[in-house]
Amino acid sequence: MSRRSDRASLPLPHAKYGVETDLGKAPDYVEPFVAYRAWNWTAEGLTSLNGVLWTPKVAFEAKCAENEKKQSMVAAASTEKTRQFWQKAIHPVPDPGCTCGMFAGINMQHLFDINYIRRGIHGEVYLWGRLYRHSLGWRAQYAYPKYFVVPMNMIPFNVADAQERLKALVEFDVDIYLQPEREARVGGEQIPLWVKDYGYSQQGLSFLIKKRKKWYDENPKTHALAVGDRVAIFSAQTVGE
């Protein structure tokens, strides 16, 4: 990827969404700034849409592929002059002349408008460090999820499998909400499932059990949920424990 201007020819959309655009050339934010983004949720865990893994309880730090190539050239340099040349070429992340950085939308509506959210996991995200405005929202140095919204259809039907799958998100220690509808929408219902510093929400668990019980009732030839199934599965992390 070659270095290029930060889509300077495209208008910035921030004012349209009520966000101040006069942030200076390269603001360095110490306090977190809230934006919105989508993720992939796979068997390997939570990843950016380009497949980069996010680690629970560790700030996501953006990297630059071009910088990594230049660092290799620094290591391979045979003279001090060559080493200094490549060392000088390494730039901070993000940089106005490059496309590097952790991308995020301005807010949920903006993510809809640029077609980055439809049926996957999404939510607010904290950004800090170096922060640049971009035609697709923001490019940031550091990021960490504020909360997740998970479509109901992405949670395994079997409750034990659901708990196992949710572990990858619970480890981030942020609020998790259920999205009853298959497709996300601004202002759509969000049901608390996991509450930070509290555990599983009775409201969320009851909703899951109710939906599954309804399915079993409509499919009588399938083994039905037995009394106590929820307690047996979630007892290690139920609300209040």
ABEGO torsion letter per residue (X at the ends): XBBBBBGAABBBAAAAAGBBABAEABBBBABBBBBBBBBBBBAAEBBBAAGBBBBBGBBBBBBBAAAAAAAAAAAABABAAAAAAAAAABBBOBBAABABEBBBBABAAAAAAAGABAABBBEBBBBBEBBBBBAAEBBBABBBBABBBBBAAABBABAAAAAAAAAAAAAAGBBBBBBABABBBBGBBBBBABBBGAEBBAAAAAAAAAAAAAAAAABAABBBBBBGAAAAAAAAABBGX
